[in-house]
Amino acid sequence: MQYVIQVLSAILIGLAIGVILGPRYPVRFIGSLIAIALSLIALFTTAWVYLAAGTIVFLVVLAIPAGASSSRT
């Protein structure tokens, strides 16, 4: 089971790096950094809770529209 968690963590890290290298949207950038950090923790500790949390953060951030911002201009 630990190998499955490590492979899924590596996949999530790769996806998050792909989002970081894409167009720069602050919410997606910060959310991807959080997902990478949680995935790295899951990769080395093989705890599925961190992997699940990183996946949830990543999916919620991707669900936010790309041009959305909290300030109105």
CHARMM-style PDB file with segment names, atoms N, HN, CA, C and O in Angstrom:
ATOM      1  N   MET     1       0.820  -1.196   0.000  1.00  0.00      PROA
ATOM      2  CA  MET     1       0.000   0.000   0.000  1.00  0.00      PROA
ATOM      3  C   MET     1       0.867   1.266   0.000  1.00  0.00      PROA
ATOM      4  O   MET     1       0.489   2.293  -0.563  1.00  0.00      PROA
ATOM      5  N   GLN     2       2.027   1.170   0.637  1.00  0.00      PROA
ATOM      6  HN  GLN     2       2.335   0.336   1.094  1.00  0.00      PROA
ATOM      7  CA  GLN     2       2.866   2.364   0.692  1.00  0.00      PROA
ATOM      8  C   GLN     2       3.380   2.752  -0.692  1.00  0.00      PROA
ATOM      9  O   GLN     2       3.586   3.936  -0.959  1.00  0.00      PROA
ATOM     10  N   TYR     3       3.590   1.773  -1.578  1.00  0.00      PROA
ATOM     11  HN  TYR     3       3.423   0.812  -1.361  1.00  0.00      PROA
ATOM     12  CA  TYR     3       4.046   2.090  -2.929  1.00  0.00      PROA
ATOM     13  C   TYR     3       2.957   2.801  -3.721  1.00  0.00      PROA
ATOM     14  O   TYR     3       3.247   3.688  -4.524  1.00  0.00      PROA
ATOM     15  N   VAL     4       1.723   2.419  -3.499  1.00  0.00      PROA
ATOM     16  HN  VAL     4       1.487   1.698  -2.847  1.00  0.00      PROA
ATOM     17  CA  VAL     4       0.606   3.082  -4.175  1.00  0.00      PROA
ATOM     18  C   VAL     4       0.526   4.537  -3.742  1.00  0.00      PROA
ATOM     19  O   VAL     4       0.331   5.425  -4.572  1.00  0.00      PROA
ATOM     20  N   ILE     5       0.676   4.783  -2.453  1.00  0.00      PROA
ATOM     21  HN  ILE     5       0.834   4.061  -1.779  1.00  0.00      PROA
ATOM     22  CA  ILE     5       0.650   6.158  -1.940  1.00  0.00      PROA
ATOM     23  C   ILE     5       1.810   6.962  -2.512  1.00  0.00      PROA
ATOM     24  O   ILE     5       1.643   8.131  -2.861  1.00  0.00      PROA
ATOM     25  N   GLN     6       2.977   6.350  -2.611  1.00  0.00      PROA
ATOM     26  HN  GLN     6       3.113   5.401  -2.327  1.00  0.00      PROA
ATOM     27  CA  GLN     6       4.130   7.062  -3.158  1.00  0.00      PROA
ATOM     28  C   GLN     6       3.958   7.372  -4.638  1.00  0.00      PROA
ATOM     29  O   GLN     6       4.332   8.455  -5.088  1.00  0.00      PROA
ATOM     30  N   VAL     7       3.403   6.447  -5.392  1.00  0.00      PROA
ATOM     31  HN  VAL     7       3.100   5.567  -5.026  1.00  0.00      PROA
ATOM     32  CA  VAL     7       3.180   6.694  -6.825  1.00  0.00      PROA
ATOM     33  C   VAL     7       2.132   7.789  -7.013  1.00  0.00      PROA
ATOM     34  O   VAL     7       2.308   8.676  -7.848  1.00  0.00      PROA
ATOM     35  N   LEU     8       1.054   7.735  -6.251  1.00  0.00      PROA
ATOM     36  HN  LEU     8       0.911   7.015  -5.573  1.00  0.00      PROA
ATOM     37  CA  LEU     8       0.028   8.767  -6.366  1.00  0.00      PROA
ATOM     38  C   LEU     8       0.551  10.128  -5.924  1.00  0.00      PROA
ATOM     39  O   LEU     8       0.167  11.153  -6.487  1.00  0.00      PROA
ATOM     40  N   SER     9       1.418  10.143  -4.928  1.00  0.00      PROA
ATOM     41  HN  SER     9       1.730   9.311  -4.471  1.00  0.00      PROA
ATOM     42  CA  SER     9       2.037  11.399  -4.503  1.00  0.00      PROA
ATOM     43  C   SER     9       2.912  11.970  -5.618  1.00  0.00      PROA
ATOM     44  O   SER     9       2.886  13.173  -5.879  1.00  0.00      PROA
ATOM     45  N   ALA    10       3.679  11.113  -6.266  1.00  0.00      PROA
ATOM     46  HN  ALA    10       3.701  10.136  -6.054  1.00  0.00      PROA
ATOM     47  CA  ALA    10       4.527  11.571  -7.366  1.00  0.00      PROA
ATOM     48  C   ALA    10       3.687  12.105  -8.528  1.00  0.00      PROA
ATOM     49  O   ALA    10       4.068  13.088  -9.165  1.00  0.00      PROA
ATOM     50  N   ILE    11       2.570  11.478  -8.803  1.00  0.00      PROA
ATOM     51  HN  ILE    11       2.261  10.680  -8.286  1.00  0.00      PROA
ATOM     52  CA  ILE    11       1.681  11.951  -9.862  1.00  0.00      PROA
ATOM     53  C   ILE    11       1.116  13.319  -9.512  1.00  0.00      PROA
ATOM     54  O   ILE    11       1.070  14.208 -10.361  1.00  0.00      PROA
ATOM     55  N   LEU    12       0.683  13.493  -8.264  1.00  0.00      PROA
ATOM     56  HN  LEU    12       0.720  12.770  -7.574  1.00  0.00      PROA
ATOM     57  CA  LEU    12       0.140  14.787  -7.840  1.00  0.00      PROA
ATOM     58  C   LEU    12       1.213  15.873  -7.890  1.00  0.00      PROA
ATOM     59  O   LEU    12       0.923  17.009  -8.265  1.00  0.00      PROA
ATOM     60  N   ILE    13       2.429  15.542  -7.522  1.00  0.00      PROA
ATOM     61  HN  ILE    13       2.665  14.619  -7.217  1.00  0.00      PROA
ATOM     62  CA  ILE    13       3.524  16.511  -7.609  1.00  0.00      PROA
ATOM     63  C   ILE    13       3.750  16.922  -9.060  1.00  0.00      PROA
ATOM     64  O   ILE    13       3.931  18.106  -9.347  1.00  0.00      PROA
ATOM     65  N   GLY    14       3.741  15.967  -9.967  1.00  0.00      PROA
ATOM     66  HN  GLY    14       3.594  15.006  -9.734  1.00  0.00      PROA
ATOM     67  CA  GLY    14       3.912  16.272 -11.388  1.00  0.00      PROA
ATOM     68  C   GLY    14       2.808  17.151 -11.937  1.00  0.00      PROA
ATOM     69  O   GLY    14       3.072  18.078 -12.703  1.00  0.00      PROA
ATOM     70  N   LEU    15       1.573  16.868 -11.553  1.00  0.00      PROA
ATOM     71  HN  LEU    15       1.358  16.115 -10.931  1.00  0.00      PROA
ATOM     72  CA  LEU    15       0.448  17.692 -12.011  1.00  0.00      PROA
ATOM     73  C   LEU    15       0.543  19.109 -11.461  1.00  0.00      PROA
ATOM     74  O   LEU    15       0.298  20.076 -12.181  1.00  0.00      PROA
ATOM     75  N   ALA    16       0.897  19.229 -10.196  1.00  0.00      PROA
ATOM     76  HN  ALA    16       1.097  18.443  -9.611  1.00  0.00      PROA
ATOM     77  CA  ALA    16       0.999  20.552  -9.588  1.00  0.00      PROA
ATOM     78  C   ALA    16       2.140  21.356 -10.202  1.00  0.00      PROA
ATOM     79  O   ALA    16       2.010  22.566 -10.386  1.00  0.00      PROA
ATOM     80  N   ILE    17       3.248  20.708 -10.518  1.00  0.00      PROA
ATOM     81  HN  ILE    17       3.353  19.725 -10.368  1.00  0.00      PROA
ATOM     82  CA  ILE    17       4.351  21.406 -11.183  1.00  0.00      PROA
ATOM     83  C   ILE    17       3.910  21.867 -12.569  1.00  0.00      PROA
ATOM     84  O   ILE    17       4.294  22.951 -13.009  1.00  0.00      PROA
ATOM     85  N   GLY    18       3.118  21.068 -13.253  1.00  0.00      PROA
ATOM     86  HN  GLY    18       2.806  20.188 -12.896  1.00  0.00      PROA
ATOM     87  CA  GLY    18       2.587  21.470 -14.553  1.00  0.00      PROA
ATOM     88  C   GLY    18       1.708  22.702 -14.456  1.00  0.00      PROA
ATOM     89  O   GLY    18       1.748  23.563 -15.335  1.00  0.00      PROA
ATOM     90  N   VAL    19       0.919  22.796 -13.405  1.00  0.00      PROA
ATOM     91  HN  VAL    19       0.887  22.097 -12.691  1.00  0.00      PROA
ATOM     92  CA  VAL    19       0.079  23.985 -13.210  1.00  0.00      PROA
ATOM     93  C   VAL    19       0.948  25.194 -12.877  1.00  0.00      PROA
ATOM     94  O   VAL    19       0.664  26.302 -13.333  1.00  0.00      PROA
ATOM     95  N   ILE    20       1.991  24.997 -12.094  1.00  0.00      PROA
ATOM     96  HN  ILE    20       2.222  24.097 -11.723  1.00  0.00      PROA
ATOM     97  CA  ILE    20       2.882  26.110 -11.753  1.00  0.00      PROA
ATOM     98  C   ILE    20       3.590  26.639 -12.995  1.00  0.00      PROA
ATOM     99  O   ILE    20       3.774  27.848 -13.133  1.00  0.00      PROA
ATOM    100  N   LEU    21       3.987  25.751 -13.894  1.00  0.00      PROA
ATOM    101  HN  LEU    21       3.838  24.769 -13.782  1.00  0.00      PROA
ATOM    102  CA  LEU    21       4.697  26.178 -15.101  1.00  0.00      PROA
ATOM    103  C   LEU    21       3.777  26.776 -16.157  1.00  0.00      PROA
ATOM    104  O   LEU    21       4.250  27.370 -17.126  1.00  0.00      PROA
ATOM    105  N   GLY    22       2.473  26.625 -15.981  1.00  0.00      PROA
ATOM    106  HN  GLY    22       2.089  26.142 -15.194  1.00  0.00      PROA
ATOM    107  CA  GLY    22       1.506  27.186 -16.918  1.00  0.00      PROA
ATOM    108  C   GLY    22       1.291  28.667 -16.663  1.00  0.00      PROA
ATOM    109  O   GLY    22       2.120  29.327 -16.036  1.00  0.00      PROA
ATOM    110  N   PRO    23       0.155  29.190 -17.160  1.00  0.00      PROA
ATOM    111  CA  PRO    23      -0.153  30.610 -16.920  1.00  0.00      PROA
ATOM    112  C   PRO    23      -0.213  30.922 -15.429  1.00  0.00      PROA
ATOM    113  O   PRO    23      -0.674  30.104 -14.633  1.00  0.00      PROA
ATOM    114  N   ARG    24       0.254  32.106 -15.060  1.00  0.00      PROA
ATOM    115  HN  ARG    24       0.628  32.771 -15.706  1.00  0.00      PROA
ATOM    116  CA  ARG    24       0.355  32.468 -13.652  1.00  0.00      PROA
ATOM    117  C   ARG    24      -0.951  33.073 -13.138  1.00  0.00      PROA
ATOM    118  O   ARG    24      -1.301  34.203 -13.478  1.00  0.00      PROA
ATOM    119  N   TYR    25      -1.648  32.323 -12.337  1.00  0.00      PROA
ATOM    120  HN  TYR    25      -1.364  31.404 -12.061  1.00  0.00      PROA
ATOM    121  CA  TYR    25      -2.806  32.794 -11.599  1.00  0.00      PROA
ATOM    122  C   TYR    25      -2.476  32.606 -10.131  1.00  0.00      PROA
ATOM    123  O   TYR    25      -2.177  31.487  -9.714  1.00  0.00      PROA
ATOM    124  N   PRO    26      -2.520  33.666  -9.331  1.00  0.00      PROA
ATOM    125  CA  PRO    26      -2.043  33.576  -7.945  1.00  0.00      PROA
ATOM    126  C   PRO    26      -2.707  32.475  -7.118  1.00  0.00      PROA
ATOM    127  O   PRO    26      -2.034  31.799  -6.340  1.00  0.00      PROA
ATOM    128  N   VAL    27      -3.998  32.290  -7.275  1.00  0.00      PROA
ATOM    129  HN  VAL    27      -4.545  32.839  -7.907  1.00  0.00      PROA
ATOM    130  CA  VAL    27      -4.690  31.277  -6.469  1.00  0.00      PROA
ATOM    131  C   VAL    27      -4.213  29.880  -6.842  1.00  0.00      PROA
ATOM    132  O   VAL    27      -3.964  29.051  -5.967  1.00  0.00      PROA
ATOM    133  N   ARG    28      -4.086  29.620  -8.129  1.00  0.00      PROA
ATOM    134  HN  ARG    28      -4.288  30.293  -8.840  1.00  0.00      PROA
ATOM    135  CA  ARG    28      -3.616  28.303  -8.574  1.00  0.00      PROA
ATOM    136  C   ARG    28      -2.155  28.076  -8.202  1.00  0.00      PROA
ATOM    137  O   ARG    28      -1.766  26.954  -7.875  1.00  0.00      PROA
ATOM    138  N   PHE    29      -1.351  29.120  -8.247  1.00  0.00      PROA
ATOM    139  HN  PHE    29      -1.666  30.031  -8.512  1.00  0.00      PROA
ATOM    140  CA  PHE    29       0.065  29.003  -7.898  1.00  0.00      PROA
ATOM    141  C   PHE    29       0.229  28.614  -6.431  1.00  0.00      PROA
ATOM    142  O   PHE    29       0.971  27.686  -6.109  1.00  0.00      PROA
ATOM    143  N   ILE    30      -0.461  29.323  -5.549  1.00  0.00      PROA
ATOM    144  HN  ILE    30      -1.064  30.077  -5.810  1.00  0.00      PROA
ATOM    145  CA  ILE    30      -0.354  29.044  -4.113  1.00  0.00      PROA
ATOM    146  C   ILE    30      -0.965  27.684  -3.784  1.00  0.00      PROA
ATOM    147  O   ILE    30      -0.401  26.930  -2.991  1.00  0.00      PROA
ATOM    148  N   GLY    31      -2.099  27.369  -4.378  1.00  0.00      PROA
ATOM    149  HN  GLY    31      -2.557  27.982  -5.022  1.00  0.00      PROA
ATOM    150  CA  GLY    31      -2.715  26.071  -4.141  1.00  0.00      PROA
ATOM    151  C   GLY    31      -1.849  24.916  -4.613  1.00  0.00      PROA
ATOM    152  O   GLY    31      -1.805  23.862  -3.978  1.00  0.00      PROA
ATOM    153  N   SER    32      -1.163  25.116  -5.723  1.00  0.00      PROA
ATOM    154  HN  SER    32      -1.198  25.972  -6.239  1.00  0.00      PROA
ATOM    155  CA  SER    32      -0.260  24.077  -6.226  1.00  0.00      PROA
ATOM    156  C   SER    32       0.947  23.898  -5.316  1.00  0.00      PROA
ATOM    157  O   SER    32       1.414  22.777  -5.114  1.00  0.00      PROA
ATOM    158  N   LEU    33       1.447  24.988  -4.774  1.00  0.00      PROA
ATOM    159  HN  LEU    33       1.067  25.899  -4.939  1.00  0.00      PROA
ATOM    160  CA  LEU    33       2.555  24.884  -3.824  1.00  0.00      PROA
ATOM    161  C   LEU    33       2.135  24.124  -2.564  1.00  0.00      PROA
ATOM    162  O   LEU    33       2.904  23.323  -2.034  1.00  0.00      PROA
ATOM    163  N   ILE    34       0.932  24.376  -2.096  1.00  0.00      PROA
ATOM    164  HN  ILE    34       0.307  25.027  -2.527  1.00  0.00      PROA
ATOM    165  CA  ILE    34       0.414  23.647  -0.931  1.00  0.00      PROA
ATOM    166  C   ILE    34       0.253  22.169  -1.260  1.00  0.00      PROA
ATOM    167  O   ILE    34       0.597  21.309  -0.450  1.00  0.00      PROA
ATOM    168  N   ALA    35      -0.270  21.872  -2.453  1.00  0.00      PROA
ATOM    169  HN  ALA    35      -0.549  22.571  -3.112  1.00  0.00      PROA
ATOM    170  CA  ALA    35      -0.435  20.475  -2.867  1.00  0.00      PROA
ATOM    171  C   ALA    35       0.913  19.769  -2.985  1.00  0.00      PROA
ATOM    172  O   ALA    35       1.032  18.601  -2.617  1.00  0.00      PROA
ATOM    173  N   ILE    36       1.926  20.462  -3.493  1.00  0.00      PROA
ATOM    174  HN  ILE    36       1.830  21.412  -3.792  1.00  0.00      PROA
ATOM    175  CA  ILE    36       3.263  19.867  -3.591  1.00  0.00      PROA
ATOM    176  C   ILE    36       3.820  19.586  -2.200  1.00  0.00      PROA
ATOM    177  O   ILE    36       4.389  18.520  -1.962  1.00  0.00      PROA
ATOM    178  N   ALA    37       3.661  20.529  -1.289  1.00  0.00      PROA
ATOM    179  HN  ALA    37       3.199  21.394  -1.482  1.00  0.00      PROA
ATOM    180  CA  ALA    37       4.170  20.331   0.070  1.00  0.00      PROA
ATOM    181  C   ALA    37       3.490  19.132   0.743  1.00  0.00      PROA
ATOM    182  O   ALA    37       4.161  18.308   1.363  1.00  0.00      PROA
ATOM    183  N   LEU    38       2.171  19.034   0.623  1.00  0.00      PROA
ATOM    184  HN  LEU    38       1.626  19.704   0.119  1.00  0.00      PROA
ATOM    185  CA  LEU    38       1.461  17.910   1.229  1.00  0.00      PROA
ATOM    186  C   LEU    38       1.825  16.593   0.554  1.00  0.00      PROA
ATOM    187  O   LEU    38       1.902  15.557   1.215  1.00  0.00      PROA
ATOM    188  N   SER    39       2.046  16.625  -0.746  1.00  0.00      PROA
ATOM    189  HN  SER    39       1.983  17.467  -1.283  1.00  0.00      PROA
ATOM    190  CA  SER    39       2.432  15.410  -1.461  1.00  0.00      PROA
ATOM    191  C   SER    39       3.831  14.951  -1.073  1.00  0.00      PROA
ATOM    192  O   SER    39       4.090  13.751  -0.972  1.00  0.00      PROA
ATOM    193  N   LEU    40       4.723  15.894  -0.857  1.00  0.00      PROA
ATOM    194  HN  LEU    40       4.513  16.869  -0.939  1.00  0.00      PROA
ATOM    195  CA  LEU    40       6.066  15.524  -0.416  1.00  0.00      PROA
ATOM    196  C   LEU    40       6.030  14.888   0.974  1.00  0.00      PROA
ATOM    197  O   LEU    40       6.758  13.934   1.247  1.00  0.00      PROA
ATOM    198  N   ILE    41       5.181  15.422   1.844  1.00  0.00      PROA
ATOM    199  HN  ILE    41       4.590  16.197   1.622  1.00  0.00      PROA
ATOM    200  CA  ILE    41       5.025  14.812   3.163  1.00  0.00      PROA
ATOM    201  C   ILE    41       4.480  13.395   3.020  1.00  0.00      PROA
ATOM    202  O   ILE    41       4.954  12.469   3.677  1.00  0.00      PROA
ATOM    203  N   ALA    42       3.477  13.236   2.153  1.00  0.00      PROA
ATOM    204  HN  ALA    42       3.092  13.988   1.619  1.00  0.00      PROA
ATOM    205  CA  ALA    42       2.893  11.906   1.943  1.00  0.00      PROA
ATOM    206  C   ALA    42       3.897  10.962   1.283  1.00  0.00      PROA
ATOM    207  O   ALA    42       3.889   9.762   1.554  1.00  0.00      PROA
ATOM    208  N   LEU    43       4.744  11.490   0.434  1.00  0.00      PROA
ATOM    209  HN  LEU    43       4.750  12.466   0.214  1.00  0.00      PROA
ATOM    210  CA  LEU    43       5.732  10.659  -0.250  1.00  0.00      PROA
ATOM    211  C   LEU    43       6.735  10.049   0.727  1.00  0.00      PROA
ATOM    212  O   LEU    43       7.113   8.885   0.593  1.00  0.00      PROA
ATOM    213  N   PHE    44       7.156  10.832   1.696  1.00  0.00      PROA
ATOM    214  HN  PHE    44       6.849  11.777   1.805  1.00  0.00      PROA
ATOM    215  CA  PHE    44       8.175  10.352   2.620  1.00  0.00      PROA
ATOM    216  C   PHE    44       7.603   9.644   3.853  1.00  0.00      PROA
ATOM    217  O   PHE    44       8.269   8.793   4.443  1.00  0.00      PROA
ATOM    218  N   THR    45       6.373   9.994   4.242  1.00  0.00      PROA
ATOM    219  HN  THR    45       5.833  10.686   3.763  1.00  0.00      PROA
ATOM    220  CA  THR    45       5.788   9.342   5.420  1.00  0.00      PROA
ATOM    221  C   THR    45       4.824   8.219   5.054  1.00  0.00      PROA
ATOM    222  O   THR    45       4.443   7.434   5.922  1.00  0.00      PROA
ATOM    223  N   THR    46       4.432   8.128   3.819  1.00  0.00      PROA
ATOM    224  HN  THR    46       4.741   8.766   3.114  1.00  0.00      PROA
ATOM    225  CA  THR    46       3.424   7.189   3.292  1.00  0.00      PROA
ATOM    226  C   THR    46       2.122   7.246   4.084  1.00  0.00      PROA
ATOM    227  O   THR    46       1.483   6.221   4.319  1.00  0.00      PROA
ATOM    228  N   ALA    47       1.739   8.443   4.487  1.00  0.00      PROA
ATOM    229  HN  ALA    47       2.258   9.276   4.296  1.00  0.00      PROA
ATOM    230  CA  ALA    47       0.461   8.651   5.164  1.00  0.00      PROA
ATOM    231  C   ALA    47      -0.554   9.136   4.131  1.00  0.00      PROA
ATOM    232  O   ALA    47      -0.340  10.154   3.473  1.00  0.00      PROA
ATOM    233  N   TRP    48      -1.647   8.409   3.994  1.00  0.00      PROA
ATOM    234  HN  TRP    48      -1.820   7.582   4.529  1.00  0.00      PROA
ATOM    235  CA  TRP    48      -2.618   8.726   2.957  1.00  0.00      PROA
ATOM    236  C   TRP    48      -3.392   9.990   3.271  1.00  0.00      PROA
ATOM    237  O   TRP    48      -3.965  10.591   2.362  1.00  0.00      PROA
ATOM    238  N   VAL    49      -3.430  10.415   4.525  1.00  0.00      PROA
ATOM    239  HN  VAL    49      -2.964   9.927   5.264  1.00  0.00      PROA
ATOM    240  CA  VAL    49      -4.187  11.608   4.904  1.00  0.00      PROA
ATOM    241  C   VAL    49      -3.608  12.851   4.227  1.00  0.00      PROA
ATOM    242  O   VAL    49      -4.355  13.702   3.745  1.00  0.00      PROA
ATOM    243  N   TYR    50      -2.293  12.953   4.190  1.00  0.00      PROA
ATOM    244  HN  TYR    50      -1.686  12.261   4.582  1.00  0.00      PROA
ATOM    245  CA  TYR    50      -1.661  14.096   3.531  1.00  0.00      PROA
ATOM    246  C   TYR    50      -1.891  14.071   2.030  1.00  0.00      PROA
ATOM    247  O   TYR    50      -2.073  15.117   1.407  1.00  0.00      PROA
ATOM    248  N   LEU    51      -1.884  12.890   1.456  1.00  0.00      PROA
ATOM    249  HN  LEU    51      -1.736  12.040   1.962  1.00  0.00      PROA
ATOM    250  CA  LEU    51      -2.167  12.760   0.028  1.00  0.00      PROA
ATOM    251  C   LEU    51      -3.602  13.179  -0.275  1.00  0.00      PROA
ATOM    252  O   LEU    51      -3.855  13.878  -1.257  1.00  0.00      PROA
ATOM    253  N   ALA    52      -4.531  12.756   0.560  1.00  0.00      PROA
ATOM    254  HN  ALA    52      -4.325  12.188   1.357  1.00  0.00      PROA
ATOM    255  CA  ALA    52      -5.936  13.127   0.365  1.00  0.00      PROA
ATOM    256  C   ALA    52      -6.126  14.634   0.522  1.00  0.00      PROA
ATOM    257  O   ALA    52      -6.847  15.253  -0.260  1.00  0.00      PROA
ATOM    258  N   ALA    53      -5.490  15.219   1.519  1.00  0.00      PROA
ATOM    259  HN  ALA    53      -4.904  14.716   2.154  1.00  0.00      PROA
ATOM    260  CA  ALA    53      -5.598  16.664   1.725  1.00  0.00      PROA
ATOM    261  C   ALA    53      -4.995  17.435   0.553  1.00  0.00      PROA
ATOM    262  O   ALA    53      -5.569  18.425   0.100  1.00  0.00      PROA
ATOM    263  N   GLY    54      -3.844  16.986   0.063  1.00  0.00      PROA
ATOM    264  HN  GLY    54      -3.377  16.182   0.431  1.00  0.00      PROA
ATOM    265  CA  GLY    54      -3.229  17.640  -1.086  1.00  0.00      PROA
ATOM    266  C   GLY    54      -4.082  17.543  -2.338  1.00  0.00      PROA
ATOM    267  O   GLY    54      -4.167  18.493  -3.116  1.00  0.00      PROA
ATOM    268  N   THR    55      -4.709  16.400  -2.530  1.00  0.00      PROA
ATOM    269  HN  THR    55      -4.640  15.628  -1.898  1.00  0.00      PROA
ATOM    270  CA  THR    55      -5.590  16.218  -3.681  1.00  0.00      PROA
ATOM    271  C   THR    55      -6.808  17.122  -3.584  1.00  0.00      PROA
ATOM    272  O   THR    55      -7.217  17.724  -4.577  1.00  0.00      PROA
ATOM    273  N   ILE    56      -7.385  17.221  -2.401  1.00  0.00      PROA
ATOM    274  HN  ILE    56      -7.053  16.733  -1.595  1.00  0.00      PROA
ATOM    275  CA  ILE    56      -8.554  18.091  -2.212  1.00  0.00      PROA
ATOM    276  C   ILE    56      -8.193  19.541  -2.465  1.00  0.00      PROA
ATOM    277  O   ILE    56      -8.932  20.254  -3.144  1.00  0.00      PROA
ATOM    278  N   VAL    57      -7.060  19.991  -1.923  1.00  0.00      PROA
ATOM    279  HN  VAL    57      -6.460  19.412  -1.371  1.00  0.00      PROA
ATOM    280  CA  VAL    57      -6.624  21.375  -2.154  1.00  0.00      PROA
ATOM    281  C   VAL    57      -6.409  21.617  -3.640  1.00  0.00      PROA
ATOM    282  O   VAL    57      -6.839  22.640  -4.172  1.00  0.00      PROA
ATOM    283  N   PHE    58      -5.758  20.696  -4.300  1.00  0.00      PROA
ATOM    284  HN  PHE    58      -5.408  19.865  -3.868  1.00  0.00      PROA
ATOM    285  CA  PHE    58      -5.460  20.851  -5.728  1.00  0.00      PROA
ATOM    286  C   PHE    58      -6.748  20.911  -6.557  1.00  0.00      PROA
ATOM    287  O   PHE    58      -6.871  21.752  -7.448  1.00  0.00      PROA
ATOM    288  N   LEU    59      -7.694  20.035  -6.271  1.00  0.00      PROA
ATOM    289  HN  LEU    59      -7.594  19.352  -5.548  1.00  0.00      PROA
ATOM    290  CA  LEU    59      -8.938  20.030  -7.046  1.00  0.00      PROA
ATOM    291  C   LEU    59      -9.798  21.261  -6.773  1.00  0.00      PROA
ATOM    292  O   LEU    59     -10.438  21.780  -7.687  1.00  0.00      PROA
ATOM    293  N   VAL    60      -9.820  21.728  -5.543  1.00  0.00      PROA
ATOM    294  HN  VAL    60      -9.300  21.306  -4.800  1.00  0.00      PROA
ATOM    295  CA  VAL    60     -10.587  22.939  -5.226  1.00  0.00      PROA
ATOM    296  C   VAL    60      -9.985  24.145  -5.921  1.00  0.00      PROA
ATOM    297  O   VAL    60     -10.710  24.993  -6.440  1.00  0.00      PROA
ATOM    298  N   VAL    61      -8.666  24.226  -5.934  1.00  0.00      PROA
ATOM    299  HN  VAL    61      -8.077  23.537  -5.512  1.00  0.00      PROA
ATOM    300  CA  VAL    61      -7.999  25.344  -6.593  1.00  0.00      PROA
ATOM    301  C   VAL    61      -8.253  25.310  -8.099  1.00  0.00      PROA
ATOM    302  O   VAL    61      -8.448  26.356  -8.717  1.00  0.00      PROA
ATOM    303  N   LEU    62      -8.251  24.129  -8.686  1.00  0.00      PROA
ATOM    304  HN  LEU    62      -8.092  23.279  -8.184  1.00  0.00      PROA
ATOM    305  CA  LEU    62      -8.518  24.043 -10.126  1.00  0.00      PROA
ATOM    306  C   LEU    62      -9.973  24.340 -10.468  1.00  0.00      PROA
ATOM    307  O   LEU    62     -10.272  24.723 -11.599  1.00  0.00      PROA
ATOM    308  N   ALA    63     -10.876  24.171  -9.517  1.00  0.00      PROA
ATOM    309  HN  ALA    63     -10.633  23.859  -8.598  1.00  0.00      PROA
ATOM    310  CA  ALA    63     -12.289  24.445  -9.766  1.00  0.00      PROA
ATOM    311  C   ALA    63     -12.589  25.943  -9.773  1.00  0.00      PROA
ATOM    312  O   ALA    63     -13.615  26.370 -10.301  1.00  0.00      PROA
ATOM    313  N   ILE    64     -11.698  26.736  -9.189  1.00  0.00      PROA
ATOM    314  HN  ILE    64     -10.864  26.388  -8.760  1.00  0.00      PROA
ATOM    315  CA  ILE    64     -11.877  28.185  -9.181  1.00  0.00      PROA
ATOM    316  C   ILE    64     -11.593  28.708 -10.592  1.00  0.00      PROA
ATOM    317  O   ILE    64     -10.600  28.313 -11.202  1.00  0.00      PROA
ATOM    318  N   PRO    65     -12.453  29.591 -11.120  1.00  0.00      PROA
ATOM    319  CA  PRO    65     -12.199  30.119 -12.460  1.00  0.00      PROA
ATOM    320  C   PRO    65     -10.814  30.775 -12.549  1.00  0.00      PROA
ATOM    321  O   PRO    65     -10.342  31.371 -11.581  1.00  0.00      PROA
ATOM    322  N   ALA    66     -10.179  30.662 -13.702  1.00  0.00      PROA
ATOM    323  HN  ALA    66     -10.563  30.178 -14.488  1.00  0.00      PROA
ATOM    324  CA  ALA    66      -8.782  31.072 -13.872  1.00  0.00      PROA
ATOM    325  C   ALA    66      -8.555  32.550 -13.620  1.00  0.00      PROA
ATOM    326  O   ALA    66      -7.553  32.913 -13.005  1.00  0.00      PROA
ATOM    327  N   GLY    67      -9.434  33.397 -14.066  1.00  0.00      PROA
ATOM    328  HN  GLY    67     -10.248  33.102 -14.566  1.00  0.00      PROA
ATOM    329  CA  GLY    67      -9.227  34.837 -13.917  1.00  0.00      PROA
ATOM    330  C   GLY    67      -9.835  35.404 -12.654  1.00  0.00      PROA
ATOM    331  O   GLY    67      -9.863  36.623 -12.489  1.00  0.00      PROA
ATOM    332  N   ALA    68     -10.320  34.568 -11.759  1.00  0.00      PROA
ATOM    333  HN  ALA    68     -10.296  33.578 -11.893  1.00  0.00      PROA
ATOM    334  CA  ALA    68     -10.990  35.068 -10.555  1.00  0.00      PROA
ATOM    335  C   ALA    68      -9.984  35.685  -9.601  1.00  0.00      PROA
ATOM    336  O   ALA    68      -8.884  35.169  -9.405  1.00  0.00      PROA
ATOM    337  N   SER    69     -10.383  36.788  -9.022  1.00  0.00      PROA
ATOM    338  HN  SER    69     -11.276  37.207  -9.181  1.00  0.00      PROA
ATOM    339  CA  SER    69      -9.555  37.404  -7.990  1.00  0.00      PROA
ATOM    340  C   SER    69     -10.475  37.957  -6.917  1.00  0.00      PROA
ATOM    341  O   SER    69     -11.666  38.159  -7.152  1.00  0.00      PROA
ATOM    342  N   SER    70      -9.928  38.196  -5.758  1.00  0.00      PROA
ATOM    343  HN  SER    70      -8.960  38.031  -5.567  1.00  0.00      PROA
ATOM    344  CA  SER    70     -10.756  38.656  -4.648  1.00  0.00      PROA
ATOM    345  C   SER    70     -10.983  40.160  -4.672  1.00  0.00      PROA
ATOM    346  O   SER    70     -11.896  40.653  -4.010  1.00  0.00      PROA
ATOM    347  N   SER    71     -10.177  40.893  -5.416  1.00  0.00      PROA
ATOM    348  HN  SER    71      -9.435  40.493  -5.954  1.00  0.00      PROA
ATOM    349  CA  SER    71     -10.345  42.354  -5.474  1.00  0.00      PROA
ATOM    350  C   SER    71     -11.071  42.751  -6.747  1.00  0.00      PROA
ATOM    351  O   SER    71     -10.892  42.153  -7.808  1.00  0.00      PROA
ATOM    352  N   ARG    72     -11.883  43.761  -6.608  1.00  0.00      PROA
ATOM    353  HN  ARG    72     -12.029  44.247  -5.746  1.00  0.00      PROA
ATOM    354  CA  ARG    72     -12.620  44.274  -7.783  1.00  0.00      PROA
ATOM    355  C   ARG    72     -11.974  45.563  -8.244  1.00  0.00      PROA
ATOM    356  O   ARG    72     -11.660  46.448  -7.447  1.00  0.00      PROA
ATOM    357  N   THR    73     -11.783  45.647  -9.555  1.00  0.00      PROA
ATOM    358  HN  THR    73     -12.038  44.928 -10.202  1.00  0.00      PROA
ATOM    359  CA  THR    73     -11.173  46.865 -10.097  1.00  0.00      PROA
ATOM    360  C   THR    73     -12.087  47.507 -11.090  1.00  0.00      PROA
ATOM    361  OT1 THR    73     -11.750  48.547 -11.657  1.00  0.00      PROA
TER     362      THR     73
END
